[in-house]
Each structure stands twice: as C-alpha cells, then as structure tokens.
Amino acid sequence: MKPDVDQRKEAEGLKILHASYGTPEAERLRPWELRIVTDKLRELASRCQKNEFVLDKRWNGLFGDPCPREKKILTVHYSINGLKNIGVWEEDSVVFLQSASFRRESMDQTYRSSDFGEMNDDLFKAIMVYLPVFPDQLACSQVCKAWHDVYSSSYTLSTTFKVGAPGIPGPCYRNMPVSFVNMVLSKSFASLVHLDLDNYDRLDDSVLSDFLRNLKQLKVLCLNNCSQITDKSLSLIASHNTALTQLEIKGLTAVTDESCAAIATNCVMLERLNLSNCSEITDVTVKAVAQNLNKLVILHMKHCYKATDLSLKYLGLKQNDTLELLSLWSMHKLTDKGLEGFQNRSFSKLSSINFSGCYGFSNHALSIVSKNCKQLLNVNLSFCHRLTDNGVICLAENLLLLEHLDLNYVYQLTDKAIYAICARLSGLRSLNLTRCIEITPSAVVEAAEVLNSLTELCLKGCRNFSDSSVQDITTAVVSREGRLYLLDMRDCDAVSQNAGNILEEGFNKKFLSYEKLFLLQS
C-alpha cells in the first residue's frame, strides 16, 4: 500500500531527534552542565515552515543556562528527507536547517563528481568553515574564479575570525604565537566584522592597539579572559569601534570605569555587553550603560563586586524596555532597596534573570521582580539564602510562563513552596532543588506528576530521598506519559546505584549514570 500524502510529507520533513545544550565536554564528562532541549526545539520547529527551521534567539534566555561560567554549544541530532545528521553550533550563533539544501539527488550528484570545480556552493562553504583561515581558506579562494566568488560572497568566511576553543566547531588557534594573530589582523582588517579572541591569554595592548584604529567596521569583539588587556586598548574601542553591537570583556581585571564608561557612552549601538569579572568597575559604568545603551538586550555583570544598589536604581530608570537577559551573579552589595527602582515598571522583554549568590536579596526583592517582570522564562536564585517559602509562592503566582527555576541551596524552603510551584507553573521544564534539605519526597512526587513539561529534576544533597523516592518519582512521570531526561540524586546517601535500574525499568530506556546523576541516553 502506498503511503498517503501526509505520511510522505512527514517522511520528507525536518525531524528533531535529540538536542542538548551545554559545555563541549558536558555529555561525556560533566552532565550537570548539560540541558536536554529536545522538546523545546521540537516546539519551536513546529511553528516554522514544514521544511525549514531557523533559530536566532538568545539561547540562555530560551533554554535556561545550565552553566553560566562557560561557553556552550548546541548539539542537534536531526533528519531531513530521511537522512540523519548531527549539527553542532556555538552559543548564540544562527541555526538554519532547510530540507531543500539536503536534496538527495543533488548531494549524490556532488559526491559522484570527480571534478572539484563542479562542487556546489553549499558543500564548498561547509568544507571551508573547518579550514584554518590562513593560509588554507585564502589559498582555496585563489584556486579559480568560482571559488573566489563563493568565498567573497560568504559573510561568515570573509568577515569573521575566531581563535576557537577545544570542542567548539571550527579550528582552534589558542596555542598559536602572537605573530599569527598579528598576521591574521594585518591581512583581514579591511573586511573584518567579527573578531573573537576568547581566552587568548597571550594578547596584550601592544598587539591589539595597533589594529583597533583600523577596524572601524567591527561589530562583534570578544576579549574574554585576555587578562593583559588594560584601559589603553578599551579606550581605543570607545574612540574607534563605535559600530560595535556586541562586546565581551569578561575577566579583564585591570580595566576600570575610565574606559568602560567611555565605551558605554560612545558605542551606543551595543546590544550585548559582558562585564563579568571586571572587578574594578563601579556604579559609574552602570550609570553610563543605563543612560546611553538604548538598544541593550543582554547584560552580564557577574562578580562586579564594587557595584552597589545605585547600579540597580540606574537600570530601573533605563528609558528603553529592551533588556532580555540580566545577570547579576554574586554581586554581594545588592539589596532589596536597589530593586525598588524596578517597581511600577514593566520589563516586558526580560526573559532571563540570574541572581545567583546575591545574598542581600530577600522575599521583598523577589516580589518586586515577580510583579514587574512577568515574561520571565528563566530564573536563577541559587544561594539566595534569605529567601523563604513566601518569596517562591509570590514568584509562582506571578511568573506563569516560567520554564527553568534554580533554587540551589535556598535551604529555608519547605514543601509549601513546592506545592505552590505545582499549582501555578504548569510549563516548568527544569527544577533545581539541590541542598533544599527540608523538602520531602511527597512534594517532589506531586511535582513530577502534575508538571507535564518537567524533564529535569535536581535533588542533589536532599537528605530525605531514597531508592523508593526514585521509584515514586518514576511512577508519577510515567503516569502522565512524560519523560525524564535528567535526575540528579548525587549526595543523597539513601539513594543507591540501583536507582538507575528503577529508571530504566520504568521508562524502558537506557540511562547513563554519573555517580547517581542519571541521564537519558540519546
């Protein structure tokens, strides 16, 4: 019997088989730094055209951030026209999948051809991405006019240089001498738009300063953890690179307000700014950011220890409602008083907040955020020790769209908070209750049963749990015909390795075990 039309379309369409988001080594070595995003990608793909899928959102806001400290990758197992493939993309790059570019006939014809001059453009670009920029890409571009035209017309190939990292798609140049970077910049400054020197710790002002004056068209600059860079280079950015839309300077401990405030004043096109671990900056920089960066979408300020409540007040007074992601991780001087500037403001685009380690925040701070940032999808409150059940109850009553909630070591919480989550947060996908030692199995089993989207549950160090608790959680998820991608029971003394067998029998799936962290095998 021939399949009907709908069945043929399904066979020919795009299918997301499995997807994960985390550090390059997460799935193999550190699964606690991994988020399984299969369901979320399938949901997003279902809204697209049948045979085309484009993802260009800010991924941490979309998926939640499983490891805020590290650069992450998205790994997608998918099939198009029945052909299985695996795609790996660096954090926040554009994912584009289209069945038309995977037609079996055109691909077969390409592979049968022995003449590389007949290689189609898509295949040529796919190969070129994995070649070193110098000399191989340039050498290939000189082979013939057709190859030169493809190279010149490819925005990514001709305008981007990334120093790379182990596990990240593309070549890695971190061990190359400074003379190599000098050569790259000297040969490409006329067209360079995206320069990523992340963790290239050999870089210093003497190398970078000579080129910044000539890179006037630069839009993306990443200098994360280039610890020798000082105000000298950053002041040049403020003067000469005013077209920037993204600037990453995490870990530049020598830079001060002098250069950072100047950048915020002059580089007014910035949409993404990472100031994490720039430990010398103060409220002066944040004031400049709030007053001048009217297009800012993402702001990271982890470990900016010298910033105070004034910084929060400046952000609360920011005129444009553009922020989508705000990370204030471990800014110890912040208190509820600073967040009062957020009252009576609607942050309608803010989808992700990270307050991890903000010890000065209490239930009042959480109430302000919950009532004025109702579009939040991802909230990290780990190590906010002053929070109690009442704060989480207020959160559950107001943030009805929430998908990822991290309550790691909010040790005053009891079952009352969990039952409030069960009652209101029906779209929750991941819940981290690590070291919430007062939580009991009955409340967690209730969550496993009624939260239909819940696929990740972290209970590390929760002393009340045992193998029988794992059995009850498994039964609850199975009863709603759900899935559990990750269950973290590490440091739960009464839980044994037999918990893995309980999960496998309940779900009829293979689970990988990492010292009582159980991960569904893809």
C-alpha positions as CSV (number, residue, x, y, z in Angstrom):
1,M,0.0,0.0,0.0
2,K,1.4,3.5,-0.9
3,P,1.7,6.0,1.9
4,D,-0.8,8.9,1.7
5,V,0.4,12.4,1.0
6,D,0.6,13.4,4.7
7,Q,2.8,10.5,5.5
8,R,5.1,11.3,2.6
9,K,5.4,14.9,3.8
10,E,6.2,13.7,7.3
11,A,9.0,11.4,5.9
12,E,10.4,14.3,3.9
13,G,10.2,16.9,6.6
14,L,12.6,18.0,9.3
15,K,12.7,16.0,12.5
16,I,14.5,16.9,15.7
17,L,15.6,13.6,17.1
18,H,17.7,14.7,20.1
19,A,19.1,18.1,21.2
20,S,21.4,19.2,24.1
21,Y,22.8,22.5,25.3
22,G,25.9,22.7,27.5
23,T,29.7,22.8,27.6
24,P,31.6,20.8,24.9
25,E,32.5,18.1,27.4
26,A,29.2,18.0,29.3
27,E,27.6,15.0,27.8
28,R,30.8,12.9,28.2
29,L,32.3,14.1,31.5
30,R,30.1,16.7,33.2
31,P,26.4,16.1,32.6
32,W,25.4,18.5,35.4
33,E,26.5,21.2,32.9
34,L,24.0,19.9,30.3
35,R,20.4,20.7,29.4
36,I,18.4,18.4,27.2
37,V,16.4,20.7,24.9
38,T,14.8,18.2,22.5
39,D,11.2,19.1,23.5
40,K,11.8,22.9,23.3
41,L,13.4,22.6,19.8
42,R,10.6,20.4,18.6
43,E,8.1,23.0,19.9
44,L,10.0,25.8,18.1
45,A,10.3,23.8,14.9
46,S,6.6,23.1,14.8
47,R,5.9,26.8,14.5
48,C,8.2,27.1,11.4
49,Q,7.6,26.0,7.9
50,K,7.5,22.3,7.4
51,N,10.9,22.0,5.8
52,E,12.7,25.0,7.3
53,F,13.9,25.8,10.8
54,V,15.8,29.0,11.9
55,L,16.9,29.6,15.4
56,D,18.5,33.0,16.1
57,K,17.3,33.7,19.7
58,R,19.5,34.3,22.7
59,W,19.9,30.7,23.8
60,N,20.4,31.2,27.6
61,G,17.1,33.0,27.7
62,L,15.4,30.4,25.6
63,F,16.8,27.2,27.2
64,G,18.0,28.4,30.6
65,D,21.7,28.5,31.4
66,P,23.0,25.1,32.6
67,C,26.5,26.5,33.2
68,P,26.7,30.3,33.4
69,R,30.5,30.3,33.7
70,E,31.3,28.5,30.4
71,K,31.0,28.9,26.7
72,K,28.4,26.4,25.5
73,I,27.4,24.5,22.3
74,L,24.0,23.3,20.9
75,T,24.2,19.7,19.6
76,V,21.2,18.6,17.5
77,H,20.6,15.2,16.1
78,Y,18.1,15.6,13.3
79,S,16.9,14.1,10.0
80,I,15.9,15.8,6.8
81,N,14.4,13.9,3.9
82,G,15.1,10.7,5.8
83,L,18.9,11.5,6.1
84,K,20.2,11.6,9.6
85,N,22.8,14.2,10.6
86,I,24.3,15.9,13.6
87,G,24.8,19.6,13.9
88,V,26.9,21.5,16.4
89,W,26.6,25.3,16.9
90,E,28.5,27.7,19.1
91,E,26.4,29.5,21.7
92,D,24.1,32.2,20.2
93,S,25.1,31.5,16.6
94,V,22.3,31.2,14.0
95,V,21.0,27.7,13.4
96,F,19.5,27.2,9.9
97,L,18.1,23.9,8.7
98,Q,16.4,23.6,5.4
99,S,15.4,20.4,3.6
100,A,15.9,22.0,0.1
101,S,19.7,22.1,0.8
102,F,19.7,18.4,1.6
103,R,18.1,17.1,-1.6
104,R,19.4,13.5,-2.1
105,E,19.7,13.9,-5.8
106,S,21.9,17.0,-5.7
107,M,24.1,15.5,-2.9
108,D,24.5,12.2,-4.7
109,Q,25.5,14.0,-7.9
110,T,28.1,16.1,-6.0
111,Y,29.7,13.0,-4.4
112,R,29.8,11.2,-7.8
113,S,31.7,14.0,-9.4
114,S,35.4,13.7,-9.5
115,D,35.9,17.4,-10.6
116,F,36.2,19.6,-7.6
117,G,35.4,22.6,-9.9
118,E,31.8,21.2,-10.1
119,M,31.4,21.2,-6.3
120,N,28.1,23.0,-5.4
121,D,28.4,26.2,-3.3
122,D,26.7,24.9,-0.2
123,L,29.2,22.0,0.1
124,F,32.1,24.2,-0.6
125,K,31.1,26.6,2.2
126,A,30.5,23.7,4.6
127,I,34.1,22.4,4.0
128,M,35.7,25.9,4.1
129,V,34.3,26.6,7.6
130,Y,36.5,23.8,9.0
131,L,39.7,25.0,7.3
132,P,42.2,27.3,9.0
133,V,41.6,30.9,7.9
134,F,45.3,31.4,7.0
135,P,46.6,30.1,4.7
136,D,44.1,27.4,3.7
137,Q,40.9,29.5,3.2
138,L,42.7,32.2,1.3
139,A,44.5,29.6,-0.8
140,C,41.3,27.9,-1.7
141,S,39.8,31.3,-2.7
142,Q,42.6,31.7,-5.2
143,V,42.0,28.3,-7.0
144,C,39.5,29.6,-9.5
145,K,37.1,32.5,-10.1
146,A,34.1,30.3,-8.9
147,W,35.7,29.5,-5.6
148,H,36.9,33.1,-5.1
149,D,33.3,34.3,-5.7
150,V,31.9,31.9,-3.1
151,Y,34.5,32.9,-0.6
152,S,33.9,36.6,-1.1
153,S,30.2,36.3,-1.1
154,S,30.1,34.3,2.2
155,Y,29.6,36.8,5.0
156,T,31.0,34.3,7.6
157,L,34.1,33.2,5.7
158,S,35.3,36.6,4.7
159,T,34.4,38.8,7.7
160,T,34.9,36.5,10.8
161,F,38.0,35.3,12.7
162,K,37.7,33.2,15.9
163,V,40.6,32.0,17.9
164,G,38.4,28.9,18.7
165,A,38.3,26.5,21.6
166,P,38.5,22.8,22.2
167,G,35.2,21.2,21.4
168,I,33.8,24.2,19.6
169,P,33.1,23.8,15.9
170,G,36.0,25.1,13.7
171,P,39.8,25.3,14.1
172,C,41.4,26.2,17.4
173,Y,44.3,28.7,17.4
174,R,44.8,29.2,21.1
175,N,48.3,27.8,21.0
176,M,49.5,29.8,18.1
177,P,52.0,32.6,18.7
178,V,51.1,36.3,18.8
179,S,52.8,36.7,15.4
180,F,50.0,34.6,13.9
181,V,47.3,36.9,15.3
182,N,49.3,39.8,14.0
183,M,49.3,38.3,10.5
184,V,45.6,37.5,10.6
185,L,44.6,41.0,11.6
186,S,47.0,42.6,9.1
187,K,45.6,40.6,6.2
188,S,41.9,41.0,7.1
189,F,41.4,44.3,8.9
190,A,39.7,45.8,5.8
191,S,36.8,43.4,5.9
192,L,36.8,42.0,9.5
193,V,33.4,42.4,11.2
194,H,33.5,39.6,13.9
195,L,36.7,39.2,15.9
196,D,36.7,36.5,18.7
197,L,39.9,36.2,20.7
198,D,38.2,34.5,23.7
199,N,40.8,33.2,26.2
200,Y,43.8,34.0,24.0
201,D,45.9,35.0,27.0
202,R,48.9,35.9,25.0
203,L,47.2,39.0,23.7
204,D,48.3,42.4,25.2
205,D,47.8,46.1,24.4
206,S,50.8,46.3,22.1
207,V,49.2,43.8,19.7
208,L,45.6,44.9,19.8
209,S,46.0,48.6,20.0
210,D,47.7,48.8,16.6
211,F,44.7,47.3,14.8
212,L,41.7,48.7,16.7
213,R,42.1,52.1,15.0
214,N,41.6,50.4,11.6
215,L,38.7,48.1,12.5
216,K,36.1,50.8,12.2
217,Q,33.5,48.3,10.7
218,L,33.9,45.8,13.6
219,K,30.5,44.8,15.1
220,V,31.4,41.9,17.3
221,L,34.5,41.8,19.6
222,C,35.3,39.2,22.2
223,L,38.3,39.6,24.5
224,N,37.1,37.4,27.4
225,N,39.9,36.5,29.8
226,C,42.6,38.2,27.8
227,S,43.9,39.3,31.2
228,Q,46.8,41.5,29.9
229,I,44.4,43.9,28.2
230,T,44.0,47.3,30.0
231,D,42.3,50.6,29.7
232,K,44.7,51.5,26.9
233,S,43.0,49.2,24.4
234,L,39.5,49.7,25.7
235,S,39.8,53.5,25.4
236,L,40.6,52.9,21.7
237,I,37.5,50.9,21.4
238,A,35.5,53.8,22.7
239,S,37.1,56.1,20.1
240,H,37.3,54.0,17.0
241,N,34.9,51.0,17.2
242,T,31.6,52.7,17.7
243,A,29.8,50.4,15.3
244,L,30.0,47.5,17.8
245,T,26.8,45.7,18.6
246,Q,28.5,43.0,20.9
247,L,31.4,43.4,23.3
248,E,32.6,40.6,25.6
249,I,35.3,41.6,28.1
250,K,34.8,39.1,30.9
251,G,37.7,38.7,33.2
252,L,39.6,41.9,32.3
253,T,40.5,42.6,35.9
254,A,42.8,45.6,35.0
255,V,40.1,47.7,33.3
256,T,38.3,50.5,35.2
257,D,35.4,52.9,34.9
258,E,37.6,55.2,32.8
259,S,37.4,53.0,29.7
260,C,34.2,51.0,30.4
261,A,32.1,54.1,30.9
262,A,33.6,55.7,27.8
263,I,32.6,52.6,25.8
264,A,29.0,52.8,27.1
265,T,28.9,56.5,26.2
266,N,30.2,56.2,22.7
267,C,29.4,52.7,21.5
268,V,25.6,53.3,21.5
269,M,24.8,50.5,19.1
270,L,25.7,47.9,21.7
271,E,23.1,45.1,22.1
272,R,25.1,42.7,24.1
273,L,27.7,43.6,26.8
274,N,29.6,41.2,29.1
275,L,31.4,42.9,32.0
276,S,31.6,39.8,34.2
277,N,34.7,39.6,36.5
278,C,35.7,43.2,35.6
279,S,36.2,43.6,39.4
280,E,37.3,47.3,39.3
281,I,34.2,48.8,37.7
282,T,31.7,50.6,39.8
283,D,28.3,52.3,39.6
284,V,29.9,54.9,37.3
285,T,30.0,52.3,34.4
286,V,26.5,51.0,35.1
287,K,25.1,54.6,35.0
288,A,26.7,55.1,31.6
289,V,25.2,51.8,30.4
290,A,21.7,52.7,31.6
291,Q,21.8,56.2,30.2
292,N,23.3,55.5,26.8
293,L,22.8,51.9,25.6
294,N,19.2,52.2,24.4
295,K,19.4,49.0,22.3
296,L,21.0,46.8,25.0
297,V,19.4,43.3,25.1
298,I,21.9,41.3,27.2
299,L,23.9,42.5,30.2
300,H,26.3,40.2,32.2
301,M,27.8,41.7,35.4
302,K,28.9,38.6,37.4
303,H,31.4,39.3,40.2
304,C,31.3,43.1,39.8
305,Y,31.8,43.4,43.5
306,K,32.1,47.2,43.7
307,A,28.7,47.9,42.2
308,T,26.1,48.8,44.7
309,D,22.3,49.4,44.9
310,L,22.9,52.6,42.8
311,S,23.6,50.4,39.8
312,L,20.2,48.7,40.2
313,K,18.5,52.1,40.5
314,Y,20.1,53.3,37.3
315,L,19.0,50.1,35.5
316,G,15.5,50.7,36.9
317,L,15.4,54.2,35.4
318,K,16.6,53.0,32.0
319,Q,14.2,54.5,29.5
320,N,14.1,51.8,26.9
321,D,12.5,48.4,27.6
322,T,14.9,46.3,25.6
323,L,16.6,44.0,28.1
324,E,16.1,40.3,27.6
325,L,18.8,38.9,29.9
326,L,20.2,40.3,33.1
327,S,22.9,38.5,35.1
328,L,23.9,40.0,38.5
329,W,25.6,36.8,39.7
330,S,27.4,37.2,43.1
331,M,27.1,41.0,43.3
332,H,27.1,40.9,47.1
333,K,26.4,44.5,47.8
334,L,23.0,44.5,46.2
335,T,19.9,44.6,48.5
336,D,16.2,44.9,48.2
337,K,16.4,48.7,48.3
338,G,18.2,48.8,44.9
339,L,15.4,46.8,43.3
340,E,12.8,49.3,44.4
341,G,13.7,51.2,41.2
342,F,12.1,48.3,39.3
343,Q,8.7,48.9,40.9
344,N,5.9,50.2,38.7
345,R,8.0,49.4,35.6
346,S,7.0,46.7,33.0
347,F,10.1,44.8,31.8
348,S,8.0,43.1,29.1
349,K,11.0,41.6,27.2
350,L,13.1,40.4,30.1
351,S,13.1,36.6,29.8
352,S,16.1,35.6,32.0
353,I,17.4,36.8,35.3
354,N,20.4,35.4,37.2
355,F,20.5,36.5,40.9
356,S,22.8,33.6,42.0
357,G,24.8,34.5,45.1
358,C,23.0,37.8,45.7
359,Y,22.9,37.3,49.4
360,G,21.3,40.6,50.1
361,F,18.0,39.9,48.4
362,S,15.0,38.7,50.4
363,N,11.4,37.9,49.7
364,H,10.7,41.6,49.0
365,A,13.2,41.7,46.1
366,L,11.6,38.6,44.7
367,S,8.2,40.1,45.0
368,I,9.3,43.2,43.0
369,V,10.8,41.2,40.2
370,S,7.8,38.8,40.1
371,K,5.3,41.5,39.7
372,N,7.2,43.7,37.2
373,C,8.9,41.1,35.0
374,K,6.1,38.7,34.1
375,Q,7.6,37.5,30.9
376,L,10.5,35.7,32.6
377,L,11.2,32.1,31.4
378,N,14.4,31.5,33.3
379,V,15.2,32.5,36.9
380,N,18.3,31.6,38.9
381,L,18.0,32.2,42.7
382,S,20.7,29.8,43.8
383,F,22.5,30.6,47.1
384,C,20.0,33.4,47.9
385,H,19.9,32.2,51.5
386,R,17.4,34.8,52.8
387,L,14.6,33.6,50.6
388,T,11.7,31.6,52.2
389,D,8.5,29.9,51.1
390,N,6.7,33.2,50.8
391,G,9.1,34.5,48.2
392,V,8.7,31.4,46.0
393,I,4.9,31.5,46.4
394,C,4.8,35.1,45.1
395,L,7.1,34.0,42.2
396,A,4.7,31.1,41.4
397,E,1.7,33.3,41.5
398,N,3.1,35.9,39.0
399,L,5.6,34.2,36.7
400,L,3.2,31.9,34.9
401,L,5.4,31.5,31.9
402,L,8.4,30.2,33.8
403,E,10.3,27.2,32.3
404,H,13.5,27.0,34.3
405,L,13.9,27.6,38.0
406,D,17.1,27.2,40.0
407,L,16.7,27.1,43.8
408,N,20.0,25.5,44.6
409,Y,20.9,25.9,48.3
410,V,17.8,28.1,49.2
411,Y,17.8,25.9,52.3
412,Q,14.9,27.5,54.1
413,L,12.4,26.2,51.6
414,T,9.8,23.6,52.6
415,D,7.1,21.6,50.8
416,K,4.8,24.6,50.9
417,A,6.9,26.3,48.2
418,I,6.9,23.2,46.0
419,Y,3.1,22.8,46.2
420,A,2.8,26.5,45.1
421,I,5.0,25.7,42.1
422,C,2.8,22.6,41.3
423,A,-0.3,24.7,41.4
424,R,0.8,27.5,39.0
425,L,3.9,26.7,37.0
426,S,2.5,24.2,34.5
427,G,5.1,25.0,31.9
428,L,8.2,24.3,34.1
429,R,10.8,22.2,32.3
430,S,13.7,22.1,34.8
431,L,13.7,22.5,38.6
432,N,16.9,22.6,40.7
433,L,16.3,21.8,44.4
434,T,19.9,21.0,45.2
435,R,20.6,21.1,49.0
436,C,17.0,22.2,49.8
437,I,17.2,19.9,52.8
438,E,13.7,20.4,54.2
439,I,12.0,19.3,51.0
440,T,10.3,15.8,51.3
441,P,9.6,13.2,48.7
442,S,5.8,13.6,48.8
443,A,6.1,17.2,47.5
444,V,8.5,16.3,44.7
445,V,6.4,13.3,43.6
446,E,3.5,15.7,43.3
447,A,5.6,18.0,41.1
448,A,6.7,15.0,39.0
449,E,3.0,14.1,38.5
450,V,1.4,17.4,37.7
451,L,4.1,19.4,36.0
452,N,3.6,18.0,32.5
453,S,6.6,19.6,30.9
454,L,9.1,18.8,33.7
455,T,12.0,16.8,32.2
456,E,14.9,17.7,34.5
457,L,15.0,17.4,38.3
458,C,18.0,18.1,40.5
459,L,17.8,16.8,44.1
460,K,21.5,16.7,44.9
461,G,22.1,16.6,48.7
462,C,18.4,16.3,49.6
463,R,18.7,14.1,52.6
464,N,15.1,12.8,52.7
465,F,15.3,10.8,49.5
466,S,15.9,7.1,48.9
467,D,15.5,4.5,46.2
468,S,11.8,4.3,47.0
469,S,11.6,8.0,46.3
470,V,13.1,7.4,42.9
471,Q,10.5,4.7,42.3
472,D,7.7,7.1,43.2
473,I,9.0,9.9,41.0
474,T,9.4,7.5,38.1
475,T,5.8,6.2,38.5
476,A,4.5,9.7,38.7
477,V,6.2,10.8,35.5
478,V,5.1,7.6,33.6
479,S,1.5,8.1,34.8
480,R,1.3,11.3,32.9
481,E,3.1,9.7,29.9
482,G,6.0,12.1,30.4
483,R,9.8,11.8,30.1
484,L,12.6,12.4,32.4
485,Y,15.9,13.4,30.7
486,L,17.9,14.1,33.8
487,L,17.6,13.1,37.5
488,D,20.4,14.2,39.9
489,M,20.5,12.3,43.1
490,R,24.2,12.8,44.0
491,D,25.0,13.1,47.7
492,C,21.6,11.6,48.6
493,D,23.1,8.9,50.9
494,A,20.0,6.7,50.9
495,V,19.9,6.5,47.1
496,S,21.9,3.7,45.6
497,Q,23.1,2.9,42.0
498,N,20.0,0.7,41.8
499,A,18.1,3.9,41.2
500,G,19.4,3.7,37.6
501,N,17.7,0.3,37.2
502,I,14.5,1.7,38.5
503,L,14.5,4.5,35.9
504,E,15.3,2.1,33.1
505,E,12.6,-0.3,34.0
506,G,10.0,2.5,34.5
507,F,10.8,4.3,31.2
508,N,12.0,1.3,29.2
509,K,15.0,3.5,28.2
510,K,18.7,3.3,28.8
511,F,20.1,5.8,31.4
512,L,23.8,6.7,31.9
513,S,24.9,7.0,35.5
514,Y,27.5,9.5,36.8
515,E,27.8,8.9,40.5
516,K,24.0,8.9,40.9
517,L,23.3,11.5,38.3
518,F,21.1,9.7,35.8
519,L,21.0,11.0,32.2
520,L,18.7,9.5,29.5
521,Q,20.9,8.1,26.7
522,S,20.3,9.7,23.3
